[in-house]
């Protein structure tokens, strides 16, 4: 059996270079839809038609953008007044779950393919145009999820199979998909969500000092960068400016592992480049 990566690449080639902001999968046990909600957010709707519970982890949402760039989900947006980020969501039998997934996604305006692993299977979602997506959404909302005649319901509402479900031969098949995206120990490391270019201190500007300041610190479960220390500095006011900029204007997503949001030590590189 071909590896998951090989099947994914074949699927992408068969789809051509179609770019879309809406994707869907329709199968006998699950209906999945994904919509772009912003530069770093995707709306994931999971309709569990089966009689068993399964767990969704955001890192199992894989996006391939134009140029072959790959990125994965990081965390699920939590509820106000509670944990701001979640590392997993439990989807109950015969139920609907709508989730906002944050990630350091690349090229969401040029997505070529989206896949989602749930349990032992990889689900390849198909790009859907706006009109067809609206029709699909209407068909889904009409389903009685508690009915014992789901096949008949789906047929009566015109719901046809969409996308593909793949069963990789082994975990190694999945590992290929996430090569370079996860740490060796399985941690989905903290990622920079947003960053700004620091202003140059006058002394460093006058002396034409440029380079990289490395900062070491802890990314909390809330995405804050704390306990900041200068690991490698440049002096001339650049180190302090790097700390101030990262602390006040950079935004981070916390690490996750095994479906839980974790604190994690990390090193951040802040580049200072003289204006041309």
MIVEXDO-759413 format. One record per residue (C-alpha): residue in three letters; x negated, y, z. Coordinates in pm, whole numbers, plus 50000, padded with zeros to 5 digits. Layout:
! MIVEXDO-759413
ALAXYZ/...
***
This chain:
! MIVEXDO-759413
UNK500005000050000/UNK498705034649916/UNK497625057050204/UNK499925084750325/UNK497535110850184/UNK497495094649842/UNK501295092749835/UNK501565128949947/UNK499245140549668/UNK501125119549413/UNK504435134049534/UNK503045169449505/UNK501825163049150/UNK505225149149049/UNK506925180149188/UNK504635202448981/UNK503755237149105/UNK507255246049221/UNK507195271549501/UNK510165274649734/UNK511165287750077/UNK513775260550138/UNK513225223150160/UNK515425193650245/UNK515515156150299/UNK518715135550303/UNK518595099150410/UNK520895073750577/UNK519525080850926/UNK518295116950910/UNK518975149550734/UNK516145174850755/UNK516005210650635/UNK513175236050660/UNK513415273250586/UNK510755300350593/UNK511675325750863/UNK508585348050853/UNK504845347950804/UNK504285323551091/UNK507675307551152/UNK509745279851005/UNK513325270651094/UNK513625232751122/UNK517055216551139/UNK517205179751230/UNK520435160051201/UNK520055126151367/UNK522605102651210/UNK521195071951385/UNK522065056551719/UNK518665061451877/UNK516615089952025/UNK513435102751864/UNK510945129951949/UNK509875158451722/UNK506425173951768/UNK505625205751570/UNK502185193051464/UNK503985166351262/UNK505305193351030/UNK502735196150750/UNK502775224050491/UNK500795223250168/UNK500555257049999/UNK499205269149667/UNK495565259849618/UNK495895228449832/UNK495785247250165/UNK497195226550451/UNK498565238750782/UNK500675223651058/UNK503185234951316/UNK501845244851657/UNK504665250251906/UNK508455252651931/UNK509935285552041/UNK511325281352391/UNK514305297252561/UNK514205332452704/UNK513505332953075/UNK511925298453059/UNK508785284552897/UNK508035306052588/UNK506625276252400/UNK507425239152392/UNK505285210752263/UNK508115187352164/UNK511865183452140/UNK513985152752202/UNK516675146851941/UNK519625127152076/UNK521615101551872/UNK524315115651643/UNK523285151251712/UNK522015183351553/UNK518885201751666/UNK517875236051532/UNK514285246151612/UNK512015275651542/UNK508475263051482/UNK505515286651512/UNK502145279351355/UNK499085295151197/UNK500685286950864/UNK498995297350542/UNK500735307850223/UNK504355304050330/UNK505305324850027/UNK503665298949802/UNK504655265349953/UNK504295235649722/UNK505245207149955/UNK506475200250309/UNK506365166950490/UNK507565157550836/UNK506585127051037/UNK509255112951264/UNK508445080351437/UNK506765055951202/UNK507895072950882/UNK506725102450677/UNK509575122350523/UNK508795141650206/UNK511145171250174/UNK512145183949832/UNK512245221049734/UNK515815233749700/UNK517005266049541/UNK519125290749738/UNK522475281049585/UNK521985243649628/UNK520715249249982/UNK523925267850071/UNK525985239249928/UNK523935213950124/UNK524335233950447/UNK528105234850398/UNK528225197250334/UNK526225190650650/UNK528415212350874/UNK531465192350764/UNK530035159550895/UNK531535143751204/UNK528385131251374/UNK530355108451605/UNK532035089651322/UNK531315052651271/UNK531755056950896/UNK528855079950821/UNK528075064550481/UNK531625070850364/UNK531575106050502/UNK528375114650320/UNK529705100149996/UNK533015118950025/UNK531185151750080/UNK528865146249787/UNK525705142049994/UNK523155124249778/UNK519725110349883/UNK517075137349858/UNK513315135049910/UNK511435103650003/UNK510735083050315/UNK507295066650330/UNK505985040550573/UNK502165042550583/UNK500435009450636/UNK498655021050952/UNK497875050651177/UNK494775056450965/UNK497105066050683/UNK498545093650897/UNK495095104051016/UNK494115112850661/UNK496935138050643/UNK495735156850949/UNK491985155250882/UNK490435188250986/UNK493665200951142/UNK493505182751476/UNK490585178051714/UNK488985143651743/UNK490795137452073/UNK494175144951916/UNK494515180152053/UNK496185205751832/UNK493775233751934/UNK494855269352013/UNK495075291451707/UNK494975328451632/UNK498445340451537/UNK497595376851474/UNK494435397651492/UNK493365433351431/UNK490015447651323/UNK488285464751618/UNK487255501351589/UNK483525506751565/UNK481855522751870/UNK480065554551769/UNK476655542851896/UNK476785510451694/UNK477985529651389/UNK475125554251408/UNK472565526451452/UNK474215505651178/UNK474625474951396/UNK476845447351259/UNK477375410451324/UNK479585387251529/UNK480465388651897/UNK481475354852040/UNK483945355152328/UNK484735325352547/UNK487895322152751/UNK491065303252833/UNK494225302952621/UNK497125298152863/UNK500365279652800/UNK501945313552729/UNK499355321652461/UNK497385347052667/UNK493585348952637/UNK492175352252991/UNK488925347553182/UNK487085363352889/UNK483305362352886/UNK480815373352622/UNK479095342052497/UNK477015359452233/UNK476815397252218/UNK475445425452007/UNK475275453452263/UNK475675490352172/UNK479295490352290/UNK480345462652051/UNK480785435952318/UNK483185456652527/UNK485095467852219/UNK485505431452114/UNK486875421952458/UNK489305451452463/UNK490575444452111/UNK491135407252164/UNK492755412252504/UNK495105439952392/UNK496045432752032/UNK495225396951930/UNK497945370851966/UNK497415333552013/UNK499375301152007/UNK498525276452286/UNK497115241552237/UNK499305210552244/UNK498655173752298/UNK500995143852325/UNK504025166452304/UNK502945190052583/UNK501685225952578/UNK498205227252732/UNK495705253052856/UNK492495251652657/UNK489055267352661/UNK488095282752330/UNK485535305052163/UNK486625334551949/UNK484435351451692/UNK484975389051645/UNK483235402751337/UNK481905438151310/UNK481125448850957/UNK479965483750870/UNK482345502650643/UNK481125504150286/
***
